[in-house]
């Protein structure tokens, strides 16, 4: 569910960044609250509305993307910025963005560690968590908040079209070998950092887009873990 929300929020983030650029506002200062609000709206629609799941995500994400394109078309001299927002660029990140990203990354990590057990309960079995007294709605909002902030922070480097890969690939890759929640989370975090650094080095060495380079490294890691899991399963037999 949250991987699809991440994909939808990336389109919302593009719309917010495009509007911020058009009005000469600070991109992250505009994008962060807008994407967080969209995350809460998507969560509320998917839980309590007749518009369910993928339909709600498509409704908001395509609408935000269209607004962003309109903002671009009504402005001039924005082609490079739009390309950077869509596909990512290290050069698009300012010093203020770096410091804001560091601070918010620490906040996201701290919140995850503090509420680890509750988040585990919600993601593993939400109905059981509700039965044991866990406020599922509140923690679903927390997960949506963490997802939204992560999406916005990575968009300037990965691009709106590729940022959701950072949510999807590390977890899917880790689950090829590891089975427990803690092991998957730990491996996903380490793998994400490793693939990110390798992708950045490739981007720097070959002058390729940073986002695409990171995704290609993640794809290679996925097939490596998948091959290893097949090998391990054959050895057990």
Beta strands, then each sheet from edge to edge (+ up, - down):
end
